[in-house]
Amino acid sequence: MWLFLILIMVQMNLVQSQNPQWPLHTVCDTERITVTYRSCDPLQDVGFTFLPCPERLTDPIKIRLALILRQPIHELYSSYELWLRGQSTPFLNQDEPLCLPHFPRFKFCGSRRGEIITVESSFKSKTDIPLKANFDLKLHATNQDGFLIACVNATLSFH
């Protein structure tokens, strides 16, 4: 519920300010890592959190994303690219179906327009590389009709 209220407040702020970009959100900021993001969807912002903010890549974290659906998601396809800042090709990239017609992998598969969906996942890296670098992460998801469901540009800075 708190994430929904934040989404509404952020959207109201954008309408009042008439700023063409969504605000830059800080997910975590520690001595080891800083993670910021901005929605790249021109029509809505998204809520995104890490719990807790990791000090090392091997620390387990819970990732949560919340948004209000503008279109139904009977099928949902995600794509991400991880870029090492300054490089001309992605460090990692992956396209993955999250919801298919007869294979709903997540409880939000089949959600309708106007519903609030929350996606929660856990992550823990198997290796802890002592990084001191900046990465750009581009995430987007589209539905069966090609409508943009979510779009996020994030920056991960390892100090």
N, CA and C atoms as an extended XYZ file, in Angstrom:
477
Properties=species:S:1:pos:R:3:atomname:S:1:resname:S:1:resid:I:1 pbc="F F F"
N         0.828       -1.189        0.000 N   MET     1
C         0.000        0.000        0.000 CA  MET     1
C         0.871        1.250        0.000 C   MET     1
N         1.964        1.249        0.758 N   TRP     2
C         2.822        2.434        0.827 CA  TRP     2
C         3.443        2.731       -0.518 C   TRP     2
N         3.744        1.686       -1.298 N   LEU     3
C         4.336        1.887       -2.615 CA  LEU     3
C         3.320        2.527       -3.550 C   LEU     3
N         2.037        2.142       -3.435 N   PHE     4
C         0.975        2.730       -4.233 CA  PHE     4
C         0.853        4.218       -3.929 C   PHE     4
N         0.889        4.578       -2.652 N   LEU     5
C         0.783        5.990       -2.281 CA  LEU     5
C         1.959        6.797       -2.814 C   LEU     5
N         3.146        6.217       -2.791 N   ILE     6
C         4.317        6.904       -3.344 CA  ILE     6
C         4.133        7.120       -4.836 C   ILE     6
N         3.632        6.101       -5.543 N   LEU     7
C         3.392        6.240       -6.985 CA  LEU     7
C         2.427        7.377       -7.276 C   LEU     7
N         1.329        7.451       -6.539 N   ILE     8
C         0.338        8.504       -6.742 CA  ILE     8
C         0.953        9.871       -6.469 C   ILE     8
N         1.709       10.009       -5.370 N   MET     9
C         2.329       11.293       -5.035 CA  MET     9
C         3.331       11.709       -6.101 C   MET     9
N         4.116       10.772       -6.597 N   VAL    10
C         5.095       11.088       -7.638 CA  VAL    10
C         4.391       11.515       -8.907 C   VAL    10
N         3.311       10.812       -9.288 N   GLN    11
C         2.583       11.180      -10.496 CA  GLN    11
C         1.934       12.543      -10.347 C   GLN    11
N         1.406       12.873       -9.173 N   MET    12
C         0.818       14.190       -8.948 CA  MET    12
C         1.879       15.267       -9.044 C   MET    12
N         3.065       15.012       -8.525 N   ASN    13
C         4.155       15.972       -8.590 CA  ASN    13
C         4.539       16.242      -10.034 C   ASN    13
N         4.573       15.212      -10.876 N   LEU    14
C         4.931       15.384      -12.275 CA  LEU    14
C         3.895       16.240      -12.989 C   LEU    14
N         2.603       15.991      -12.721 N   VAL    15
C         1.552       16.765      -13.373 CA  VAL    15
C         1.649       18.224      -12.956 C   VAL    15
N         1.901       18.496      -11.680 N   GLN    16
C         1.984       19.869      -11.204 CA  GLN    16
C         3.215       20.582      -11.751 C   GLN    16
N         4.348       19.883      -11.881 N   SER    17
C         5.574       20.541      -12.291 CA  SER    17
C         5.696       20.645      -13.803 C   SER    17
N         4.918       19.811      -14.553 N   GLN    18
C         4.995       19.773      -16.010 CA  GLN    18
C         6.404       19.472      -16.499 C   GLN    18
N         7.192       18.784      -15.689 N   ASN    19
C         8.541       18.366      -16.058 CA  ASN    19
C         8.416       17.187      -17.014 C   ASN    19
N         9.124       17.211      -18.161 N   PRO    20
C         8.991       16.121      -19.120 CA  PRO    20
C         9.655       14.814      -18.676 C   PRO    20
N        10.417       14.834      -17.600 N   GLN    21
C        11.067       13.627      -17.098 CA  GLN    21
C        10.553       13.297      -15.717 C   GLN    21
N        10.513       11.997      -15.426 N   TRP    22
C        10.170       11.568      -14.085 CA  TRP    22
C        11.350       11.869      -13.169 C   TRP    22
N        11.104       12.008      -11.871 N   PRO    23
C        12.207       12.312      -10.952 CA  PRO    23
C        13.194       11.150      -10.842 C   PRO    23
N        14.409       11.491      -10.488 N   LEU    24
C        15.435       10.485      -10.239 CA  LEU    24
C        15.238        9.970       -8.823 C   LEU    24
N        15.077        8.659       -8.681 N   HIS    25
C        14.851        8.029       -7.378 CA  HIS    25
C        16.140        7.352       -6.922 C   HIS    25
N        16.457        7.462       -5.651 N   THR    26
C        17.595        6.755       -5.071 CA  THR    26
C        17.076        5.535       -4.336 C   THR    26
N        17.500        4.361       -4.805 N   VAL    27
C        17.075        3.103       -4.200 CA  VAL    27
C        17.935        2.807       -2.986 C   VAL    27
N        19.244        2.977       -3.123 N   CYS    28
C        20.130        2.831       -1.980 CA  CYS    28
C        21.392        3.646       -2.213 C   CYS    28
N        21.991        4.032       -1.107 N   ASP    29
C        23.192        4.862       -1.164 CA  ASP    29
C        24.033        4.540        0.077 C   ASP    29
N        25.087        3.743       -0.123 N   THR    30
C        25.977        3.363        0.970 CA  THR    30
C        27.409        3.680        0.557 C   THR    30
N        28.328        3.357        1.427 N   GLU    31
C        29.742        3.544        1.095 CA  GLU    31
C        30.167        2.644       -0.056 C   GLU    31
N        29.491        1.535       -0.249 N   ARG    32
C        29.879        0.541       -1.257 CA  ARG    32
C        29.132        0.680       -2.584 C   ARG    32
N        27.837        1.051       -2.511 N   ILE    33
C        27.007        1.066       -3.722 CA  ILE    33
C        25.980        2.195       -3.680 C   ILE    33
N        25.725        2.767       -4.850 N   THR    34
C        24.643        3.730       -5.027 CA  THR    34
C        23.815        3.257       -6.213 C   THR    34
N        22.503        3.164       -6.001 N   VAL    35
C        21.596        2.752       -7.067 CA  VAL    35
C        20.519        3.816       -7.210 C   VAL    35
N        20.416        4.365       -8.427 N   THR    36
C        19.371        5.336       -8.734 CA  THR    36
C        18.623        4.855       -9.971 C   THR    36
N        17.381        5.326      -10.125 N   TYR    37
C        16.625        4.972      -11.326 CA  TYR    37
C        15.642        6.073      -11.679 C   TYR    37
N        15.213        6.024      -12.923 N   ARG    38
C        14.187        6.934      -13.437 CA  ARG    38
C        13.324        6.123      -14.405 C   ARG    38
N        12.018        6.323      -14.322 N   SER    39
C        11.120        5.658      -15.264 CA  SER    39
C        11.350        6.252      -16.649 C   SER    39
N        11.416        5.389      -17.660 N   CYS    40
C        11.552        5.873      -19.042 CA  CYS    40
C        10.230        5.741      -19.780 C   CYS    40
N         9.168        5.436      -19.061 N   ASP    41
C         7.829        5.417      -19.623 CA  ASP    41
C         7.302        6.850      -19.563 C   ASP    41
N         6.929        7.437      -20.695 N   PRO    42
C         6.491        8.836      -20.659 CA  PRO    42
C         5.178        9.055      -19.925 C   PRO    42
N         4.410        7.998      -19.655 N   LEU    43
C         3.096        8.165      -19.054 CA  LEU    43
C         3.004        7.834      -17.577 C   LEU    43
N         3.952        7.063      -17.033 N   GLN    44
C         3.845        6.758      -15.607 CA  GLN    44
C         5.193        6.398      -15.002 C   GLN    44
N         5.283        6.686      -13.723 N   ASP    45
C         6.458        6.333      -12.933 CA  ASP    45
C         6.227        4.941      -12.346 C   ASP    45
N         7.284        4.325      -11.860 N   VAL    46
C         7.190        3.030      -11.196 CA  VAL    46
C         7.838        3.135       -9.823 C   VAL    46
N         7.428        2.272       -8.918 N   GLY    47
C         8.064        2.174       -7.613 CA  GLY    47
C         9.012        0.990       -7.620 C   GLY    47
N        10.232        1.171       -7.125 N   PHE    48
C        11.256        0.134       -7.186 CA  PHE    48
C        12.094        0.216       -5.918 C   PHE    48
N        12.284       -0.919       -5.233 N   THR    49
C        13.081       -0.921       -4.001 CA  THR    49
C        13.995       -2.133       -3.934 C   THR    49
N        15.076       -1.972       -3.168 N   PHE    50
C        15.959       -3.057       -2.732 CA  PHE    50
C        15.825       -3.123       -1.224 C   PHE    50
N        15.658       -4.295       -0.671 N   LEU    51
C        15.574       -4.430        0.779 CA  LEU    51
C        16.466       -5.580        1.223 C   LEU    51
N        17.501       -5.407        1.957 N   PRO    52
C        18.157       -4.134        2.276 CA  PRO    52
C        19.089       -3.724        1.142 C   PRO    52
N        19.658       -2.555        1.279 N   CYS    53
C        20.646       -2.091        0.310 CA  CYS    53
C        21.904       -2.944        0.505 C   CYS    53
N        22.364       -3.663       -0.533 N   PRO    54
C        23.476       -4.593       -0.340 CA  PRO    54
C        24.825       -3.891       -0.176 C   PRO    54
N        25.639       -4.419        0.708 N   GLU    55
C        27.012       -3.930        0.853 CA  GLU    55
C        27.951       -4.693       -0.068 C   GLU    55
N        27.576       -5.946       -0.371 N   ARG    56
C        28.366       -6.798       -1.278 CA  ARG    56
C        27.407       -7.484       -2.230 C   ARG    56
N        27.918       -7.897       -3.375 N   LEU    57
C        27.061       -8.564       -4.358 CA  LEU    57
C        26.516       -9.888       -3.851 C   LEU    57
N        27.197      -10.516       -2.906 N   THR    58
C        26.744      -11.810       -2.396 CA  THR    58
C        25.694      -11.679       -1.289 C   THR    58
N        25.402      -10.464       -0.849 N   ASP    59
C        24.357      -10.265        0.147 CA  ASP    59
C        22.988      -10.523       -0.485 C   ASP    59
N        22.114      -11.275        0.192 N   PRO    60
C        20.773      -11.484       -0.372 CA  PRO    60
C        19.955      -10.196       -0.293 C   PRO    60
N        19.222       -9.906       -1.357 N   ILE    61
C        18.359       -8.727       -1.370 CA  ILE    61
C        16.993       -9.105       -1.912 C   ILE    61
N        15.984       -8.381       -1.459 N   LYS    62
C        14.639       -8.508       -2.004 CA  LYS    62
C        14.428       -7.320       -2.928 C   LYS    62
N        13.940       -7.603       -4.115 N   ILE    63
C        13.663       -6.566       -5.101 CA  ILE    63
C        12.151       -6.472       -5.240 C   ILE    63
N        11.628       -5.247       -5.229 N   ARG    64
C        10.188       -5.048       -5.351 CA  ARG    64
C         9.922       -3.946       -6.379 C   ARG    64
N         8.977       -4.211       -7.280 N   LEU    65
C         8.567       -3.260       -8.304 CA  LEU    65
C         7.053       -3.161       -8.249 C   LEU    65
N         6.513       -1.951       -8.309 N   ALA    66
C         5.063       -1.771       -8.290 CA  ALA    66
C         4.654       -0.743       -9.335 C   ALA    66
N         3.511       -1.007       -9.960 N   LEU    67
C         2.984       -0.060      -10.949 CA  LEU    67
C         1.506       -0.309      -11.169 C   LEU    67
N         0.840        0.678      -11.774 N   ILE    68
C        -0.565        0.581      -12.127 CA  ILE    68
C        -0.614        0.211      -13.608 C   ILE    68
N        -1.349       -0.838      -13.936 N   LEU    69
C        -1.424       -1.290      -15.330 CA  LEU    69
C        -2.308       -0.378      -16.175 C   LEU    69
N        -1.780        0.026      -17.308 N   ARG    70
C        -2.563        0.776      -18.283 CA  ARG    70
C        -3.114       -0.151      -19.367 C   ARG    70
N        -2.613       -1.371      -19.425 N   GLN    71
C        -3.036       -2.372      -20.396 CA  GLN    71
C        -3.020       -3.740      -19.705 C   GLN    71
N        -3.821       -4.697      -20.175 N   PRO    72
C        -3.798       -6.040      -19.578 CA  PRO    72
C        -2.501       -6.778      -19.929 C   PRO    72
N        -2.162       -7.750      -19.100 N   ILE    73
C        -0.967       -8.552      -19.379 CA  ILE    73
C        -1.297      -10.043      -19.370 C   ILE    73
N        -1.859      -10.495      -20.479 N   HIS    74
C        -2.061      -11.928      -20.676 CA  HIS    74
C        -0.727      -12.570      -21.039 C   HIS    74
N         0.072      -11.814      -21.776 N   GLU    75
C         1.449      -12.199      -22.088 CA  GLU    75
C         2.329      -11.015      -21.703 C   GLU    75
N         3.514      -11.311      -21.169 N   LEU    76
C         4.430      -10.239      -20.780 CA  LEU    76
C         5.847      -10.674      -21.107 C   LEU    76
N         6.559       -9.795      -21.777 N   TYR    77
C         7.927      -10.080      -22.209 CA  TYR    77
C         8.847       -9.018      -21.625 C   TYR    77
N         9.926       -9.461      -20.990 N   SER    78
C        10.865       -8.520      -20.386 CA  SER    78
C        12.188       -8.544      -21.139 C   SER    78
N        12.894       -7.462      -21.016 N   SER    79
C        14.199       -7.344      -21.648 CA  SER    79
C        15.065       -6.471      -20.750 C   SER    79
N        16.330       -6.856      -20.594 N   TYR    80
C        17.239       -5.980      -19.865 CA  TYR    80
C        18.602       -5.980      -20.535 C   TYR    80
N        19.284       -4.867      -20.355 N   GLU    81
C        20.663       -4.708      -20.819 CA  GLU    81
C        21.452       -4.079      -19.688 C   GLU    81
N        22.620       -4.606      -19.416 N   LEU    82
C        23.526       -4.049      -18.417 CA  LEU    82
C        24.764       -3.560      -19.158 C   LEU    82
N        25.027       -2.276      -19.059 N   TRP    83
C        26.137       -1.639      -19.760 CA  TRP    83
C        27.188       -1.173      -18.770 C   TRP    83
N        28.423       -1.464      -19.035 N   LEU    84
C        29.527       -0.861      -18.297 CA  LEU    84
C        29.692        0.520      -18.886 C   LEU    84
N        29.593        1.550      -18.043 N   ARG    85
C        29.621        2.921      -18.544 CA  ARG    85
C        30.849        3.164      -19.405 C   ARG    85
N        30.628        3.730      -20.591 N   GLY    86
C        31.712        4.032      -21.508 CA  GLY    86
C        31.926        2.981      -22.583 C   GLY    86
N        31.273        1.836      -22.454 N   GLN    87
C        31.421        0.770      -23.447 CA  GLN    87
C        30.347        0.916      -24.530 C   GLN    87
N        30.628        0.381      -25.713 N   SER    88
C        29.703        0.528      -26.834 CA  SER    88
C        28.763       -0.671      -27.002 C   SER    88
N        29.001       -1.749      -26.263 N   THR    89
C        28.113       -2.908      -26.321 CA  THR    89
C        27.732       -3.323      -24.899 C   THR    89
N        26.556       -3.942      -24.730 N   PRO    90
C        26.129       -4.341      -23.384 CA  PRO    90
C        27.034       -5.411      -22.786 C   PRO    90
N        27.228       -5.311      -21.481 N   PHE    91
C        27.980       -6.292      -20.706 CA  PHE    91
C        27.154       -7.577      -20.589 C   PHE    91
N        25.859       -7.413      -20.326 N   LEU    92
C        24.886       -8.511      -20.261 CA  LEU    92
C        23.594       -8.047      -20.919 C   LEU    92
N        22.886       -8.976      -21.529 N   ASN    93
C        21.538       -8.663      -22.005 CA  ASN    93
C        20.725       -9.942      -22.071 C   ASN    93
N        19.422       -9.797      -21.865 N   GLN    94
C        18.559      -10.973      -21.868 CA  GLN    94
C        17.130      -10.552      -22.172 C   GLN    94
N        16.461      -11.349      -22.985 N   ASP    95
C        15.032      -11.223      -23.237 CA  ASP    95
C        14.379      -12.466      -22.656 C   ASP    95
N        13.276      -12.269      -21.951 N   GLU    96
C        12.655      -13.415      -21.286 CA  GLU    96
C        11.148      -13.244      -21.216 C   GLU    96
N        10.388      -14.270      -21.598 N   PRO    97
C         8.932      -14.205      -21.403 CA  PRO    97
C         8.612      -14.441      -19.920 C   PRO    97
N         7.803      -13.557      -19.361 N   LEU    98
C         7.391      -13.714      -17.965 CA  LEU    98
C         6.008      -14.327      -17.852 C   LEU    98
N         5.151      -14.010      -18.810 N   CYS    99
C         3.801      -14.573      -18.841 CA  CYS    99
C         3.519      -15.039      -20.262 C   CYS    99
N         3.121      -16.287      -20.395 N   LEU   100
C         2.731      -16.844      -21.686 CA  LEU   100
C         1.301      -17.354      -21.569 C   LEU   100
N         0.571      -17.522      -22.691 N   PRO   101
C        -0.852      -17.876      -22.622 CA  PRO   101
C        -1.179      -19.079      -21.742 C   PRO   101
N        -0.412      -20.123      -21.807 N   HIS   102
C        -0.727      -21.314      -21.014 CA  HIS   102
C         0.380      -21.638      -20.018 C   HIS   102
N         1.159      -20.619      -19.686 N   PHE   103
C         2.265      -20.811      -18.747 CA  PHE   103
C         2.451      -19.550      -17.902 C   PHE   103
N         1.518      -19.280      -16.988 N   PRO   104
C         1.643      -18.085      -16.137 CA  PRO   104
C         2.647      -18.321      -15.011 C   PRO   104
N         3.843      -17.771      -15.152 N   ARG   105
C         4.905      -18.000      -14.165 CA  ARG   105
C         4.719      -17.191      -12.884 C   ARG   105
N         3.982      -16.090      -12.956 N   PHE   106
C         3.836      -15.194      -11.812 CA  PHE   106
C         2.361      -14.914      -11.544 C   PHE   106
N         2.057      -14.518      -10.311 N   LYS   107
C         0.661      -14.286       -9.949 CA  LYS   107
C         0.055      -13.078      -10.655 C   LYS   107
N         0.881      -12.162      -11.174 N   PHE   108
C         0.335      -11.001      -11.869 CA  PHE   108
C        -0.032      -11.316      -13.320 C   PHE   108
N         0.334      -12.477      -13.836 N   CYS   109
C        -0.042      -12.866      -15.193 CA  CYS   109
C        -1.571      -12.915      -15.283 C   CYS   109
N        -2.129      -12.302      -16.309 N   GLY   110
C        -3.578      -12.236      -16.454 CA  GLY   110
C        -4.190      -11.011      -15.806 C   GLY   110
N        -3.377      -10.138      -15.214 N   SER   111
C        -3.907       -8.923      -14.590 CA  SER   111
C        -4.512       -7.997      -15.641 C   SER   111
N        -5.495       -7.213      -15.198 N   ARG   112
C        -6.235       -6.340      -16.106 CA  ARG   112
C        -5.829       -4.879      -15.946 C   ARG   112
N        -6.220       -4.132      -16.933 N   ARG   113
C        -5.982       -2.687      -16.930 CA  ARG   113
C        -6.552       -2.074      -15.649 C   ARG   113
N        -5.793       -1.175      -15.036 N   GLY   114
C        -6.229       -0.496      -13.819 CA  GLY   114
C        -5.799       -1.177      -12.537 C   GLY   114
N        -5.366       -2.421      -12.615 N   GLU   115
C        -4.915       -3.125      -11.419 CA  GLU   115
C        -3.509       -2.658      -11.035 C   GLU   115
N        -3.225       -2.741       -9.753 N   ILE   116
C        -1.879       -2.456       -9.253 CA  ILE   116
C        -1.170       -3.794       -9.133 C   ILE   116
N        -0.007       -3.897       -9.765 N   ILE   117
C         0.748       -5.135       -9.631 CA  ILE   117
C         2.035       -4.853       -8.866 C   ILE   117
N         2.402       -5.818       -8.066 N   THR   118
C         3.655       -5.756       -7.319 CA  THR   118
C         4.434       -7.014       -7.647 C   THR   118
N         5.661       -6.816       -8.070 N   VAL   119
C         6.531       -7.929       -8.406 CA  VAL   119
C         7.616       -7.978       -7.338 C   VAL   119
N         7.746       -9.119       -6.680 N   GLU   120
C         8.777       -9.293       -5.670 CA  GLU   120
C         9.660      -10.458       -6.058 C   GLU   120
N        10.951      -10.279       -5.873 N   SER   121
C        11.915      -11.327       -6.203 CA  SER   121
C        13.094      -11.204       -5.257 C   SER   121
N        13.848      -12.269       -5.143 N   SER   122
C        15.081      -12.249       -4.353 CA  SER   122
C        16.262      -12.442       -5.283 C   SER   122
N        17.388      -11.875       -4.883 N   PHE   123
C        18.593      -11.989       -5.693 CA  PHE   123
C        19.802      -12.132       -4.777 C   PHE   123
N        20.708      -13.005       -5.180 N   LYS   124
C        21.975      -13.158       -4.480 CA  LYS   124
C        22.991      -13.631       -5.511 C   LYS   124
N        24.041      -12.858       -5.685 N   SER   125
C        25.078      -13.217       -6.651 CA  SER   125
C        25.938      -14.339       -6.083 C   SER   125
N        26.402      -15.214       -6.952 N   LYS   126
C        27.273      -16.300       -6.514 CA  LYS   126
C        28.720      -15.845       -6.369 C   LYS   126
N        29.059      -14.746       -7.000 N   THR   127
C        30.431      -14.245       -6.905 CA  THR   127
C        30.418      -12.797       -6.443 C   THR   127
N        31.398      -12.433       -5.689 N   ASP   128
C        31.537      -11.058       -5.222 CA  ASP   128
C        32.806      -10.478       -5.839 C   ASP   128
N        32.644       -9.857       -6.977 N   ILE   129
C        33.774       -9.248       -7.667 CA  ILE   129
C        34.008       -7.878       -7.041 C   ILE   129
N        35.229       -7.579       -6.635 N   PRO   130
C        35.498       -6.261       -6.044 CA  PRO   130
C        35.446       -5.176       -7.125 C   PRO   130
N        34.239       -4.700       -7.379 N   LEU   131
C        34.025       -3.734       -8.455 CA  LEU   131
C        34.219       -2.302       -7.991 C   LEU   131
N        34.737       -1.504       -8.857 N   LYS   132
C        34.727       -0.055       -8.723 CA  LYS   132
C        34.406        0.443      -10.113 C   LYS   132
N        33.109        0.462      -10.405 N   ALA   133
C        32.678        0.819      -11.748 CA  ALA   133
C        31.238        1.329      -11.708 C   ALA   133
N        30.831        1.922      -12.817 N   ASN   134
C        29.462        2.395      -12.974 CA  ASN   134
C        28.796        1.602      -14.092 C   ASN   134
N        27.579        1.136      -13.805 N   PHE   135
C        26.809        0.372      -14.771 CA  PHE   135
C        25.491        1.082      -15.035 C   PHE   135
N        25.022        0.975      -16.265 N   ASP   136
C        23.685        1.446      -16.623 CA  ASP   136
C        22.842        0.220      -16.917 C   ASP   136
N        21.678        0.162      -16.308 N   LEU   137
C        20.764       -0.957      -16.471 CA  LEU   137
C        19.496       -0.441      -17.137 C   LEU   137
N        19.102       -1.070      -18.227 N   LYS   138
C        17.888       -0.691      -18.947 CA  LYS   138
C        16.938       -1.874      -18.916 C   LYS   138
N        15.772       -1.666      -18.320 N   LEU   139
C        14.755       -2.712      -18.206 CA  LEU   139
C        13.479       -2.246      -18.891 C   LEU   139
N        12.849       -3.113      -19.644 N   HIS   140
C        11.514       -2.779      -20.132 CA  HIS   140
C        10.706       -4.052      -20.325 C   HIS   140
N         9.393       -3.872      -20.231 N   ALA   141
C         8.466       -4.994      -20.382 CA  ALA   141
C         7.321       -4.560      -21.281 C   ALA   141
N         6.931       -5.454      -22.196 N   THR   142
C         5.820       -5.179      -23.105 CA  THR   142
C         4.820       -6.335      -23.025 C   THR   142
N         3.566       -6.009      -23.357 N   ASN   143
C         2.541       -7.054      -23.307 CA  ASN   143
C         2.338       -7.683      -24.680 C   ASN   143
N         1.324       -8.536      -24.785 N   GLN   144
C         1.049       -9.290      -26.001 CA  GLN   144
C         0.736       -8.397      -27.199 C   GLN   144
N         0.300       -7.174      -26.972 N   ASP   145
C        -0.034       -6.253      -28.053 CA  ASP   145
C         1.086       -5.260      -28.351 C   ASP   145
N         2.232       -5.422      -27.681 N   GLY   146
C         3.366       -4.530      -27.897 CA  GLY   146
C         3.299       -3.243      -27.097 C   GLY   146
N         2.333       -3.112      -26.162 N   PHE   147
C         2.245       -1.923      -25.323 CA  PHE   147
C         3.317       -1.970      -24.241 C   PHE   147
N         3.920       -0.825      -23.986 N   LEU   148
C         4.922       -0.713      -22.932 CA  LEU   148
C         4.222       -0.806      -21.583 C   LEU   148
N         4.625       -1.758      -20.764 N   ILE   149
C         4.047       -1.947      -19.434 CA  ILE   149
C         4.928       -1.277      -18.381 C   ILE   149
N         6.238       -1.440      -18.498 N   ALA   150
C         7.162       -0.809      -17.551 CA  ALA   150
C         8.478       -0.534      -18.259 C   ALA   150
N         9.120        0.547      -17.842 N   CYS   151
C        10.409        0.917      -18.420 CA  CYS   151
C        11.205        1.648      -17.342 C   CYS   151
N        12.419        1.173      -17.090 N   VAL   152
C        13.267        1.760      -16.044 CA  VAL   152
C        14.701        1.863      -16.551 C   VAL   152
N        15.306        3.013      -16.348 N   ASN   153
C        16.738        3.190      -16.566 CA  ASN   153
C        17.367        3.386      -15.192 C   ASN   153
N        18.313        2.533      -14.847 N   ALA   154
C        18.949        2.597      -13.534 CA  ALA   154
C        20.455        2.743      -13.688 C   ALA   154
N        21.064        3.320      -12.666 N   THR   155
C        22.517        3.433      -12.594 CA  THR   155
C        22.973        2.754      -11.317 C   THR   155
N        23.949        1.852      -11.456 N   LEU   156
C        24.549        1.163      -10.309 CA  LEU   156
C        25.989        1.621      -10.230 C   LEU   156
N        26.338        2.280       -9.169 N   SER   157
C        27.696        2.774       -8.976 CA  SER   157
C        28.340        2.038       -7.808 C   SER   157
N        29.404        1.321       -8.093 N   PHE   158
C        30.147        0.609       -7.054 CA  PHE   158
C        31.363        1.463       -6.707 C   PHE   158
N        31.488        1.836       -5.430 N   HIS   159
C        32.564        2.740       -4.993 CA  HIS   159
C        33.767        1.964       -4.523 C   HIS   159
